[in-house]
Amino acid sequence: MKKAKLLNSEISYEIAKLGHTQTLTIGDAGLPAPAGVKKIDLAVSGGVPGLLQVLDAVISEMCVEQIYLAEETQEQSPQMHEEIVKRFPGIRVDYIRHEQFKVMTRDTRALIRTGETTPYSNVILVSGVTF
């Protein structure tokens, strides 16, 4: 059994397959998964699991060099925005409109669906390198 924080084997496998600049998306309960993109559905019920819980587990294993957030997150869910951004000190944060965010998910390696119900609680993680 793994000793690390992230126990989900599907998510761990997707992280292990990431190359530099490839992306992994963590989304709220309503973020659609584009056709052809692997969807890892963790949603159990409204709020379970929360996006921040899943994000913390993912970044315990993933080297992240940049993130994308929807501009609407700052406006509509400022507390969630603050919680996401504080997990990435010194990391570049790019803001795009939510519609463009959904377009970008077409190229993500996998989309992890959480039970999060806070509006615009979605993040695209860009894989970095450890060397």
Rosetta constraint file for C-alpha pairs under 8 A:
AtomPair CA 2 CA 7 HARMONIC 6.53 0.50
AtomPair CA 4 CA 60 HARMONIC 7.98 0.50
AtomPair CA 5 CA 57 HARMONIC 5.83 0.50
AtomPair CA 5 CA 60 HARMONIC 6.74 0.50
AtomPair CA 6 CA 12 HARMONIC 6.98 0.50
AtomPair CA 6 CA 57 HARMONIC 4.98 0.50
AtomPair CA 6 CA 58 HARMONIC 6.46 0.50
AtomPair CA 6 CA 60 HARMONIC 7.10 0.50
AtomPair CA 6 CA 61 HARMONIC 7.23 0.50
AtomPair CA 7 CA 12 HARMONIC 7.44 0.50
AtomPair CA 8 CA 12 HARMONIC 6.19 0.50
AtomPair CA 9 CA 13 HARMONIC 5.97 0.50
AtomPair CA 10 CA 14 HARMONIC 6.30 0.50
AtomPair CA 10 CA 40 HARMONIC 7.40 0.50
AtomPair CA 11 CA 15 HARMONIC 6.26 0.50
AtomPair CA 11 CA 40 HARMONIC 7.50 0.50
AtomPair CA 11 CA 58 HARMONIC 7.65 0.50
AtomPair CA 11 CA 112 HARMONIC 7.97 0.50
AtomPair CA 12 CA 16 HARMONIC 6.22 0.50
AtomPair CA 12 CA 58 HARMONIC 7.92 0.50
AtomPair CA 12 CA 61 HARMONIC 7.72 0.50
AtomPair CA 13 CA 17 HARMONIC 6.37 0.50
AtomPair CA 14 CA 18 HARMONIC 6.51 0.50
AtomPair CA 14 CA 109 HARMONIC 7.38 0.50
AtomPair CA 14 CA 110 HARMONIC 7.08 0.50
AtomPair CA 15 CA 24 HARMONIC 7.85 0.50
AtomPair CA 15 CA 61 HARMONIC 7.51 0.50
AtomPair CA 15 CA 62 HARMONIC 6.26 0.50
AtomPair CA 18 CA 22 HARMONIC 5.98 0.50
AtomPair CA 18 CA 23 HARMONIC 7.46 0.50
AtomPair CA 18 CA 109 HARMONIC 7.65 0.50
AtomPair CA 18 CA 127 HARMONIC 6.72 0.50
AtomPair CA 19 CA 127 HARMONIC 6.65 0.50
AtomPair CA 19 CA 128 HARMONIC 7.78 0.50
AtomPair CA 19 CA 129 HARMONIC 7.95 0.50
AtomPair CA 20 CA 126 HARMONIC 7.84 0.50
AtomPair CA 20 CA 127 HARMONIC 5.30 0.50
AtomPair CA 20 CA 128 HARMONIC 5.21 0.50
AtomPair CA 20 CA 129 HARMONIC 5.96 0.50
AtomPair CA 21 CA 126 HARMONIC 5.37 0.50
AtomPair CA 21 CA 127 HARMONIC 4.93 0.50
AtomPair CA 21 CA 128 HARMONIC 6.18 0.50
AtomPair CA 22 CA 108 HARMONIC 7.01 0.50
AtomPair CA 22 CA 109 HARMONIC 6.99 0.50
AtomPair CA 22 CA 126 HARMONIC 5.78 0.50
AtomPair CA 22 CA 127 HARMONIC 5.48 0.50
AtomPair CA 23 CA 107 HARMONIC 7.57 0.50
AtomPair CA 23 CA 108 HARMONIC 4.92 0.50
AtomPair CA 23 CA 109 HARMONIC 5.88 0.50
AtomPair CA 23 CA 110 HARMONIC 7.75 0.50
AtomPair CA 23 CA 124 HARMONIC 6.45 0.50
AtomPair CA 23 CA 125 HARMONIC 5.42 0.50
AtomPair CA 23 CA 126 HARMONIC 4.58 0.50
AtomPair CA 23 CA 127 HARMONIC 5.92 0.50
AtomPair CA 24 CA 108 HARMONIC 5.47 0.50
AtomPair CA 24 CA 109 HARMONIC 5.64 0.50
AtomPair CA 24 CA 110 HARMONIC 5.44 0.50
AtomPair CA 24 CA 111 HARMONIC 6.26 0.50
AtomPair CA 24 CA 112 HARMONIC 7.91 0.50
AtomPair CA 24 CA 124 HARMONIC 5.86 0.50
AtomPair CA 24 CA 125 HARMONIC 5.25 0.50
AtomPair CA 24 CA 126 HARMONIC 6.75 0.50
AtomPair CA 24 CA 127 HARMONIC 7.75 0.50
AtomPair CA 25 CA 105 HARMONIC 6.98 0.50
AtomPair CA 25 CA 108 HARMONIC 6.47 0.50
AtomPair CA 25 CA 109 HARMONIC 7.93 0.50
AtomPair CA 25 CA 110 HARMONIC 6.33 0.50
AtomPair CA 25 CA 111 HARMONIC 4.69 0.50
AtomPair CA 25 CA 112 HARMONIC 6.11 0.50
AtomPair CA 25 CA 122 HARMONIC 7.38 0.50
AtomPair CA 25 CA 123 HARMONIC 5.80 0.50
AtomPair CA 25 CA 124 HARMONIC 4.37 0.50
AtomPair CA 25 CA 125 HARMONIC 6.05 0.50
AtomPair CA 26 CA 51 HARMONIC 7.25 0.50
AtomPair CA 26 CA 54 HARMONIC 7.89 0.50
AtomPair CA 26 CA 55 HARMONIC 7.18 0.50
AtomPair CA 26 CA 111 HARMONIC 5.81 0.50
AtomPair CA 26 CA 112 HARMONIC 4.72 0.50
AtomPair CA 26 CA 113 HARMONIC 6.19 0.50
AtomPair CA 26 CA 114 HARMONIC 7.31 0.50
AtomPair CA 26 CA 122 HARMONIC 5.73 0.50
AtomPair CA 26 CA 123 HARMONIC 5.44 0.50
AtomPair CA 26 CA 124 HARMONIC 6.46 0.50
AtomPair CA 26 CA 125 HARMONIC 7.96 0.50
AtomPair CA 27 CA 31 HARMONIC 5.70 0.50
AtomPair CA 27 CA 51 HARMONIC 7.08 0.50
AtomPair CA 27 CA 111 HARMONIC 6.98 0.50
AtomPair CA 27 CA 112 HARMONIC 6.03 0.50
AtomPair CA 27 CA 113 HARMONIC 5.06 0.50
AtomPair CA 27 CA 114 HARMONIC 6.06 0.50
AtomPair CA 27 CA 116 HARMONIC 7.76 0.50
AtomPair CA 27 CA 121 HARMONIC 6.33 0.50
AtomPair CA 27 CA 122 HARMONIC 4.27 0.50
AtomPair CA 27 CA 123 HARMONIC 6.44 0.50
AtomPair CA 28 CA 51 HARMONIC 6.60 0.50
AtomPair CA 28 CA 113 HARMONIC 5.93 0.50
AtomPair CA 28 CA 114 HARMONIC 5.22 0.50
AtomPair CA 28 CA 115 HARMONIC 6.08 0.50
AtomPair CA 28 CA 116 HARMONIC 4.64 0.50
AtomPair CA 28 CA 117 HARMONIC 6.19 0.50
AtomPair CA 28 CA 118 HARMONIC 7.40 0.50
AtomPair CA 28 CA 119 HARMONIC 7.83 0.50
AtomPair CA 28 CA 120 HARMONIC 7.28 0.50
AtomPair CA 28 CA 121 HARMONIC 5.43 0.50
AtomPair CA 28 CA 122 HARMONIC 5.83 0.50
AtomPair CA 29 CA 43 HARMONIC 6.73 0.50
AtomPair CA 29 CA 46 HARMONIC 7.65 0.50
AtomPair CA 29 CA 113 HARMONIC 5.97 0.50
AtomPair CA 29 CA 114 HARMONIC 5.48 0.50
AtomPair CA 29 CA 115 HARMONIC 4.84 0.50
AtomPair CA 29 CA 116 HARMONIC 5.43 0.50
AtomPair CA 29 CA 117 HARMONIC 6.12 0.50
AtomPair CA 30 CA 117 HARMONIC 7.73 0.50
AtomPair CA 31 CA 102 HARMONIC 7.85 0.50
AtomPair CA 31 CA 113 HARMONIC 7.42 0.50
AtomPair CA 31 CA 122 HARMONIC 7.64 0.50
AtomPair CA 32 CA 102 HARMONIC 7.73 0.50
AtomPair CA 33 CA 37 HARMONIC 6.52 0.50
AtomPair CA 33 CA 38 HARMONIC 7.85 0.50
AtomPair CA 33 CA 39 HARMONIC 6.42 0.50
AtomPair CA 33 CA 105 HARMONIC 7.47 0.50
AtomPair CA 33 CA 106 HARMONIC 7.96 0.50
AtomPair CA 33 CA 111 HARMONIC 6.56 0.50
AtomPair CA 34 CA 105 HARMONIC 6.91 0.50
AtomPair CA 34 CA 106 HARMONIC 5.59 0.50
AtomPair CA 35 CA 106 HARMONIC 7.73 0.50
AtomPair CA 36 CA 106 HARMONIC 7.97 0.50
AtomPair CA 37 CA 106 HARMONIC 6.67 0.50
AtomPair CA 37 CA 107 HARMONIC 7.63 0.50
AtomPair CA 37 CA 108 HARMONIC 6.93 0.50
AtomPair CA 37 CA 109 HARMONIC 6.65 0.50
AtomPair CA 37 CA 110 HARMONIC 5.87 0.50
AtomPair CA 37 CA 111 HARMONIC 7.00 0.50
AtomPair CA 38 CA 109 HARMONIC 6.87 0.50
AtomPair CA 38 CA 110 HARMONIC 4.71 0.50
AtomPair CA 38 CA 111 HARMONIC 6.20 0.50
AtomPair CA 39 CA 110 HARMONIC 5.83 0.50
AtomPair CA 39 CA 111 HARMONIC 4.89 0.50
AtomPair CA 39 CA 112 HARMONIC 5.90 0.50
AtomPair CA 39 CA 113 HARMONIC 7.06 0.50
AtomPair CA 40 CA 110 HARMONIC 7.17 0.50
AtomPair CA 40 CA 111 HARMONIC 6.15 0.50
AtomPair CA 40 CA 112 HARMONIC 4.72 0.50
AtomPair CA 40 CA 113 HARMONIC 6.13 0.50
AtomPair CA 41 CA 112 HARMONIC 5.95 0.50
AtomPair CA 41 CA 113 HARMONIC 4.79 0.50
AtomPair CA 41 CA 114 HARMONIC 6.73 0.50
AtomPair CA 42 CA 49 HARMONIC 7.04 0.50
AtomPair CA 42 CA 112 HARMONIC 7.04 0.50
AtomPair CA 42 CA 113 HARMONIC 5.70 0.50
AtomPair CA 42 CA 114 HARMONIC 5.24 0.50
AtomPair CA 42 CA 115 HARMONIC 7.04 0.50
AtomPair CA 43 CA 48 HARMONIC 6.14 0.50
AtomPair CA 43 CA 49 HARMONIC 6.26 0.50
AtomPair CA 43 CA 113 HARMONIC 6.16 0.50
AtomPair CA 43 CA 114 HARMONIC 4.60 0.50
AtomPair CA 43 CA 115 HARMONIC 4.18 0.50
AtomPair CA 43 CA 116 HARMONIC 7.88 0.50
AtomPair CA 44 CA 48 HARMONIC 5.57 0.50
AtomPair CA 44 CA 49 HARMONIC 6.88 0.50
AtomPair CA 44 CA 114 HARMONIC 7.97 0.50
AtomPair CA 44 CA 115 HARMONIC 6.17 0.50
AtomPair CA 45 CA 49 HARMONIC 7.72 0.50
AtomPair CA 45 CA 115 HARMONIC 5.71 0.50
AtomPair CA 46 CA 115 HARMONIC 5.15 0.50
AtomPair CA 46 CA 116 HARMONIC 6.34 0.50
AtomPair CA 46 CA 117 HARMONIC 6.12 0.50
AtomPair CA 47 CA 114 HARMONIC 7.78 0.50
AtomPair CA 47 CA 115 HARMONIC 4.61 0.50
AtomPair CA 47 CA 116 HARMONIC 4.43 0.50
AtomPair CA 47 CA 117 HARMONIC 5.70 0.50
AtomPair CA 48 CA 114 HARMONIC 6.97 0.50
AtomPair CA 48 CA 115 HARMONIC 4.61 0.50
AtomPair CA 48 CA 116 HARMONIC 6.53 0.50
AtomPair CA 49 CA 53 HARMONIC 6.72 0.50
AtomPair CA 49 CA 54 HARMONIC 7.07 0.50
AtomPair CA 49 CA 114 HARMONIC 5.73 0.50
AtomPair CA 49 CA 115 HARMONIC 5.14 0.50
AtomPair CA 49 CA 116 HARMONIC 6.66 0.50
AtomPair CA 50 CA 54 HARMONIC 6.60 0.50
AtomPair CA 50 CA 114 HARMONIC 6.16 0.50
AtomPair CA 50 CA 115 HARMONIC 5.77 0.50
AtomPair CA 50 CA 116 HARMONIC 4.77 0.50
AtomPair CA 51 CA 55 HARMONIC 5.96 0.50
AtomPair CA 51 CA 114 HARMONIC 5.85 0.50
AtomPair CA 51 CA 115 HARMONIC 7.26 0.50
AtomPair CA 51 CA 116 HARMONIC 5.48 0.50
AtomPair CA 51 CA 121 HARMONIC 7.05 0.50
AtomPair CA 51 CA 122 HARMONIC 7.84 0.50
AtomPair CA 52 CA 56 HARMONIC 6.01 0.50
AtomPair CA 52 CA 83 HARMONIC 7.73 0.50
AtomPair CA 52 CA 84 HARMONIC 7.25 0.50
AtomPair CA 53 CA 57 HARMONIC 6.50 0.50
AtomPair CA 54 CA 58 HARMONIC 6.19 0.50
AtomPair CA 54 CA 114 HARMONIC 7.46 0.50
AtomPair CA 55 CA 59 HARMONIC 6.11 0.50
AtomPair CA 56 CA 60 HARMONIC 6.23 0.50
AtomPair CA 57 CA 61 HARMONIC 7.30 0.50
AtomPair CA 58 CA 62 HARMONIC 6.09 0.50
AtomPair CA 59 CA 63 HARMONIC 6.93 0.50
AtomPair CA 59 CA 64 HARMONIC 7.36 0.50
AtomPair CA 62 CA 127 HARMONIC 7.16 0.50
AtomPair CA 63 CA 127 HARMONIC 5.80 0.50
AtomPair CA 63 CA 128 HARMONIC 5.17 0.50
AtomPair CA 63 CA 129 HARMONIC 6.30 0.50
AtomPair CA 63 CA 130 HARMONIC 6.66 0.50
AtomPair CA 64 CA 91 HARMONIC 7.80 0.50
AtomPair CA 64 CA 125 HARMONIC 6.24 0.50
AtomPair CA 64 CA 126 HARMONIC 5.61 0.50
AtomPair CA 64 CA 127 HARMONIC 4.79 0.50
AtomPair CA 64 CA 128 HARMONIC 4.95 0.50
AtomPair CA 64 CA 129 HARMONIC 7.93 0.50
AtomPair CA 65 CA 91 HARMONIC 5.93 0.50
AtomPair CA 65 CA 92 HARMONIC 6.95 0.50
AtomPair CA 65 CA 125 HARMONIC 7.84 0.50
AtomPair CA 65 CA 126 HARMONIC 5.86 0.50
AtomPair CA 65 CA 127 HARMONIC 5.92 0.50
AtomPair CA 65 CA 128 HARMONIC 4.64 0.50
AtomPair CA 65 CA 129 HARMONIC 7.85 0.50
AtomPair CA 66 CA 91 HARMONIC 5.57 0.50
AtomPair CA 66 CA 92 HARMONIC 4.78 0.50
AtomPair CA 66 CA 93 HARMONIC 5.96 0.50
AtomPair CA 66 CA 94 HARMONIC 7.69 0.50
AtomPair CA 66 CA 125 HARMONIC 6.32 0.50
AtomPair CA 66 CA 126 HARMONIC 5.13 0.50
AtomPair CA 66 CA 127 HARMONIC 7.42 0.50
AtomPair CA 66 CA 128 HARMONIC 7.74 0.50
AtomPair CA 67 CA 91 HARMONIC 7.51 0.50
AtomPair CA 67 CA 92 HARMONIC 6.43 0.50
AtomPair CA 67 CA 93 HARMONIC 5.04 0.50
AtomPair CA 67 CA 94 HARMONIC 6.30 0.50
AtomPair CA 67 CA 123 HARMONIC 6.72 0.50
AtomPair CA 67 CA 124 HARMONIC 5.52 0.50
AtomPair CA 67 CA 125 HARMONIC 4.76 0.50
AtomPair CA 67 CA 126 HARMONIC 5.82 0.50
AtomPair CA 68 CA 93 HARMONIC 5.85 0.50
AtomPair CA 68 CA 94 HARMONIC 4.86 0.50
AtomPair CA 68 CA 95 HARMONIC 5.82 0.50
AtomPair CA 68 CA 96 HARMONIC 7.20 0.50
AtomPair CA 68 CA 101 HARMONIC 7.75 0.50
AtomPair CA 68 CA 123 HARMONIC 5.82 0.50
AtomPair CA 68 CA 124 HARMONIC 5.01 0.50
AtomPair CA 68 CA 125 HARMONIC 6.75 0.50
AtomPair CA 69 CA 73 HARMONIC 6.94 0.50
AtomPair CA 69 CA 93 HARMONIC 7.25 0.50
AtomPair CA 69 CA 94 HARMONIC 6.36 0.50
AtomPair CA 69 CA 95 HARMONIC 5.07 0.50
AtomPair CA 69 CA 96 HARMONIC 6.44 0.50
AtomPair CA 69 CA 101 HARMONIC 7.42 0.50
AtomPair CA 69 CA 122 HARMONIC 6.67 0.50
AtomPair CA 69 CA 123 HARMONIC 5.32 0.50
AtomPair CA 69 CA 124 HARMONIC 6.80 0.50
AtomPair CA 70 CA 74 HARMONIC 7.74 0.50
AtomPair CA 70 CA 95 HARMONIC 5.45 0.50
AtomPair CA 70 CA 96 HARMONIC 5.01 0.50
AtomPair CA 70 CA 97 HARMONIC 5.22 0.50
AtomPair CA 70 CA 98 HARMONIC 4.87 0.50
AtomPair CA 70 CA 101 HARMONIC 6.27 0.50
AtomPair CA 70 CA 120 HARMONIC 6.90 0.50
AtomPair CA 70 CA 122 HARMONIC 7.50 0.50
AtomPair CA 70 CA 123 HARMONIC 7.87 0.50
AtomPair CA 71 CA 75 HARMONIC 7.06 0.50
AtomPair CA 71 CA 95 HARMONIC 5.18 0.50
AtomPair CA 71 CA 96 HARMONIC 5.42 0.50
AtomPair CA 71 CA 97 HARMONIC 5.35 0.50
AtomPair CA 71 CA 98 HARMONIC 6.82 0.50
AtomPair CA 72 CA 76 HARMONIC 5.67 0.50
AtomPair CA 72 CA 77 HARMONIC 7.62 0.50
AtomPair CA 72 CA 97 HARMONIC 6.85 0.50
AtomPair CA 72 CA 98 HARMONIC 6.68 0.50
AtomPair CA 72 CA 120 HARMONIC 6.54 0.50
AtomPair CA 73 CA 77 HARMONIC 5.08 0.50
AtomPair CA 73 CA 78 HARMONIC 6.45 0.50
AtomPair CA 73 CA 80 HARMONIC 7.44 0.50
AtomPair CA 73 CA 81 HARMONIC 5.84 0.50
AtomPair CA 73 CA 119 HARMONIC 7.27 0.50
AtomPair CA 73 CA 120 HARMONIC 5.13 0.50
AtomPair CA 73 CA 121 HARMONIC 6.71 0.50
AtomPair CA 74 CA 78 HARMONIC 4.83 0.50
AtomPair CA 74 CA 81 HARMONIC 5.60 0.50
AtomPair CA 76 CA 119 HARMONIC 6.71 0.50
AtomPair CA 76 CA 120 HARMONIC 7.35 0.50
AtomPair CA 77 CA 81 HARMONIC 6.19 0.50
AtomPair CA 77 CA 118 HARMONIC 6.96 0.50
AtomPair CA 77 CA 119 HARMONIC 6.33 0.50
AtomPair CA 77 CA 120 HARMONIC 7.01 0.50
AtomPair CA 77 CA 121 HARMONIC 7.72 0.50
AtomPair CA 78 CA 82 HARMONIC 6.12 0.50
AtomPair CA 79 CA 83 HARMONIC 6.23 0.50
AtomPair CA 80 CA 84 HARMONIC 6.16 0.50
AtomPair CA 80 CA 118 HARMONIC 7.68 0.50
AtomPair CA 80 CA 121 HARMONIC 6.87 0.50
AtomPair CA 81 CA 85 HARMONIC 6.15 0.50
AtomPair CA 81 CA 121 HARMONIC 7.86 0.50
AtomPair CA 82 CA 86 HARMONIC 6.06 0.50
AtomPair CA 83 CA 87 HARMONIC 6.83 0.50
AtomPair CA 84 CA 88 HARMONIC 7.42 0.50
AtomPair CA 85 CA 89 HARMONIC 7.33 0.50
AtomPair CA 85 CA 93 HARMONIC 7.73 0.50
AtomPair CA 96 CA 100 HARMONIC 6.28 0.50
AtomPair CA 96 CA 101 HARMONIC 6.29 0.50
AtomPair CA 97 CA 101 HARMONIC 6.25 0.50
AtomPair CA 98 CA 102 HARMONIC 6.32 0.50
AtomPair CA 98 CA 120 HARMONIC 7.77 0.50
AtomPair CA 99 CA 103 HARMONIC 6.50 0.50
AtomPair CA 100 CA 104 HARMONIC 6.24 0.50
AtomPair CA 101 CA 105 HARMONIC 6.54 0.50
AtomPair CA 102 CA 106 HARMONIC 7.30 0.50
AtomPair CA 104 CA 108 HARMONIC 7.13 0.50
AtomPair CA 105 CA 111 HARMONIC 7.60 0.50
AtomPair CA 105 CA 124 HARMONIC 7.80 0.50
AtomPair CA 116 CA 121 HARMONIC 7.11 0.50
AtomPair CA 117 CA 121 HARMONIC 7.67 0.50
